[in-house]
Amino acid sequence: MNKISRQSSEAHAEQIRKGLIALKQREPDIRARNAADALGVSEGELLAAHVGENVIRLKDEFPEMLSVLAGLGEVMALTRNEHCVHERKGVYEGAKFFSHGKMRQGLFVNPDIDLRLFMNHWLYAFSVSEESKAGPRRSLQFFDKSGTAIHKIYLTNHSDVGAFNDLVAQFRADEQPVHIDVEAFAPTPAPKDDSDVNRDDFRNAWENLKDTHDFFPMLRKFGLAREQAFRLIGKDFAYQVENDASRRVLEIARDNDCEIMVFVGNRGCIQIHTGPVVKLVEHGPWYNVLDPMFNLHLREDRIAGTWVTRKPTVDGFVTAVEVFDKDGEAIVTFFGKRKPGQPELELWRETVAALTIKNVADVA
């Protein structure tokens, strides 16, 4: 970086820091994501502006870093999108990384920490130490090219602080700039017009699915958006339910001791909870699961569409409740607890059957 650009970035960082101080005087409890929005910057830029204070820039050696996280002991994993936050406590054991052509992926499959990682989108990493009402709060935070948070890892009272400090020292970047270069993502390509879809071929492909992981490649093959596919396939495979379905799923699962799977993701990470839900709390527009090992925070007023879908697999049909915002972006997806080789829980099918079907006109 040349001297002028360094001076410019320093001035920009100073402006962000001063803006945050003024903002917190008005709203002391504002969260980083909301503060960044209010200041007109990305959350990654907000964090980078504080490098040298309570923030340390880390190397972009993500597989190496993630592979040694088990040494921290129990931590809290956090993955979110615009309308839903998923928090799960556990140990990052058994990291696996692999490539499919240009696509680089990572995987954690554990009873507690269960993640699907899309490493092409992982660009920036920081360690953060903050003071909170409960004392020091330490975390590792990862961002994509737009400065949007992909994944965060927070220490708990059961974490090894010494191991955290060692990890930060090991992966500390040589340069500690107070800025990141951000780049917006290109708009999602428009799906095909309904009239351009060969519905017979599409239905045949859906009927012959063998694994839920084959679903996205099928959509890509036919050039379909997810909700568009649901509209076109027919109500035996997909139908709309009322937008209180997320709340109803959680309530029925709690009342009937039905173990469920809760998927929340963004471009770079999908995080999964498998197990029961117990403590459900409404707080303003947010509907929350507040259990000791799992928290979910769902912005119900941002839900624009909810679908029940049935996908064939070698183990029988897999039923999901899929929740979307007004732009067709996935917010959260619910399944019954299951593993490959096992049929779907009958209790889960009963849970889904209790949801209220939305009265919508048939697709011509």
Stockholm file with secondary structure:
# STOCKHOLM 1.0

chainA/1-364         MNKISRQSSEAHAEQIRKGLIALKQREPDIRARNAADALGVSEGELLAAHVGENVIRLKDEFPEMLSVLAGLGEVMALTRNEHCVHERKGVYEGAKFFSHGKMRQGLFVNPDIDLRLFMNHWLYAFSVSEESKAGPRRSLQFFDKSGTAIHKIYLTNHSDVGAFNDLVAQFRADEQPVHIDVEAFAPTPAPKDDSDVNRDDFRNAWENLKDTHDFFPMLRKFGLAREQAFRLIGKDFAYQVENDASRRVLEIARDNDCEIMVFVGNRGCIQIHTGPVVKLVEHGPWYNVLDPMFNLHLREDRIAGTWVTRKPTVDGFVTAVEVFDKDGEAIVTFFGKRKPGQPELELWRETVAALTIKNVADVA
#=GR chainA/1-364 SS CCHHHHHHHHHHHHHHHHHHHHHHHHCTTCCHHHHHHHHTSCHHHHHHTTBTTTEEEECSCHHHHHHTGGGGEEEEEEEECSSEEEEEEECCCCCEEEEETTEEEEEEECSSCEEEEEGGGCCEEEEEEEEETTEEEEEEEEECTTSCEEEEEEEEEEECHHHHHHHHHHHBCSCCCSCCCCCCCCCCCCCCCGGGSCHHHHHHHHHTCCCGGGHHHHHHHHTCCHHHHHHHHCTTTEEEECTTHHHHHHHHHHHTTCCEEEEEECSSEEEEEEECCCCEEEETTEEEEECSSEEEEEEGGGCCEEEEEEECCTTSCEEEEEEECTTSCEEEEEEESCCTTSCCCHHHHHHHHTSCBCCCCCCC
#=GC SS_cons         CCHHHHHHHHHHHHHHHHHHHHHHHHCTTCCHHHHHHHHTSCHHHHHHTTBTTTEEEECSCHHHHHHTGGGGEEEEEEEECSSEEEEEEECCCCCEEEEETTEEEEEEECSSCEEEEEGGGCCEEEEEEEEETTEEEEEEEEECTTSCEEEEEEEEEEECHHHHHHHHHHHBCSCCCSCCCCCCCCCCCCCCCGGGSCHHHHHHHHHTCCCGGGHHHHHHHHTCCHHHHHHHHCTTTEEEECTTHHHHHHHHHHHTTCCEEEEEECSSEEEEEEECCCCEEEETTEEEEECSSEEEEEEGGGCCEEEEEEECCTTSCEEEEEEECTTSCEEEEEEESCCTTSCCCHHHHHHHHTSCBCCCCCCC
//
